[in-house]
Amino acid sequence: GPHGSLTQTKVCELEKCKANTSCNFNGWADWTHCAVGATQRTRERSIASPGGPQGDACQGAMQETEACDEGTALEVADCKMSHWSEWGKCSRSCGGGHQEQERQIVSHAVGGGNACNGTLRVTRSCNEGLCGLQAADCIFEEWQEWSGCDATDASGSRQASRTRGVKVARGDGRPCAGPVTEAGACPEVAPTDCEWRSWNDWGDCGEACGGGQRFRTRDLSVMVQNGGKPCQGDVGETQSCNEESCNEVDCQVSQWTVWSVCQANCGQGQQTRLRQVVQACQTGGNGCTLGLEESRGCTAEGGACDGDRDCKWADWSAWSECFKAEMCGVGYRRRVRGIEVQAEGAGKPCLPATVEEVTPSPSCPGGCNAESCVDGEWDDWEPWEQCSVSCGQGGVHSRARVMRVEANDCGKALEGDHREYRSCGSEVSCEPTGPIVQQNCVFGSWTAWEPPQCPAACNGDQKRSRTIVRYSANGGLPCEGPTSEVTRCNPGPGEEDPEGCDSGA
């Protein structure tokens, strides 16, 4: 386990003070304004830097004055304010809110003119009606753009669809009735060739030494569409790594940092420097047994203090509670000490000495307790994604997985990649195998209304949907019409209002 000093000290000297700097002025500020009836105006400047004790002092005026004349006098002008703005948006849509309007100062008073006097912002109440009692009918939003034209069936035909959102009714408002999804024909689109993305970074090596393998992948940035050229090449490749021999590795530390600033205003002080472990020992290598922090005496920039006093080390603190070993091994305890009396004047600085110590303690917990180690675990693989081609061979698809358990410091890290790829194809040939027959798109049957029972006693709504069971091919007509619908219930279309319900229909 670790033992020995962690901090040491030594004497250092600081640079001498620079006392020959001369005093400097800032530039003159602007002249003050000459108001009506004023006879004088002034301007000022300040000292930019006072200079050192052996430099030249500042000499000259710090404030000047001169007489006002017709050329410097200001014309008399009153302050002016803008017109009131429009009332702002109410802070609440119901239950009582507030809104504001404001105006601004366009020009301030000059030459002794009258200052502005009045309100610049006012507020008033708005939307004081109670919330929840105002009815609002359901509203269909605008249709979205046509989509689905990037997917093709075996014959190369495409089917478009579009949807629109619904702002549901509030209170006793009427629900919507009408299509929310429609199918239609796609515009003609030029062929798009498949394109690869750049290779991803190499994954972790499977072995720390002695030779291992690492893996990297790439995926498609552009899918082949409309008869374009498929991608050629592999989606993954491997490379050997960490081929060096698995020899013992000793602990290594970094170089010392530069000495810190002297920690004293006058007389003698202390300064420190640090280093840290950059390589832990491995496979039976030697651990580090050396100091990680050093301290030494130094002379402060302020020079000697009044009176002489020698530096004195304080007593060691008591040994601390247990520290768990950062690497594999026995835990440890630590103790520290500092400077009790700083050297002053011509007093002697403290000799270099240890300021922090550690000692191994078998009673402290170690860092390689197998019961506390948690290995990384992958979650199950997700299903394979859709193949990149809809006919013929030469396609590619992938599946992914996520980390379910993350390894801790002493656990075994995850091995493998989060995504894997494999080639794929379609059982459908890209070339016609028989006479070309025109085929029209066909809808399937509507599903039953969902939910089966109306979810509200008054002004409810139900939904149903249908799918395309056969897409158009070889110039056939595409499907046109909704693939999902909503309808009103309680009452339904053409029905009387249920008892106690005022639907407004």
Secondary structure, 3 states (H helix, E strand, C coil): CCCEEEECCCCECCCCCCCCCCCEECCCCCCCCECCCCCEEEEECCEEECCCCCCCCCCCCCEEEEECCCCCECCCECCEECCCCCCCCCCCCCCCEEEEEECCEEECCECCCCCCCCCCEEEEEECCCCCCCCCECCEECCCCCCECCCCCCCCCCCCEEEECCEECCECCCCCCCEEEEEEECCCCCCCECCEECCCCCCCCCCCCCCCEEEEEECCEEECCECCCCCCCCCCEEEEEECCCCCCCECCEECCCCCCCCCCCCCCEEEEEEECCEEECCECCCCCCCCCCEEEEEEECCCCCCCCCECCEECCCCCCCCCECCCCCCCCEEEEECCEEECCECCCCCCCCCCCEEEEECCCCCCCCCHHHCCCCEECCCCCCCCCCCCCCCCEEEEEECCEEECCCCCCCCCCCCCEEEEEECCCCCCCCCCCCCCECCEECCCCCCECCCCCCCCCEEEEEECCEEECCECCCCCCCEEEEEEEEECCCCCCCCCCCCCCCC
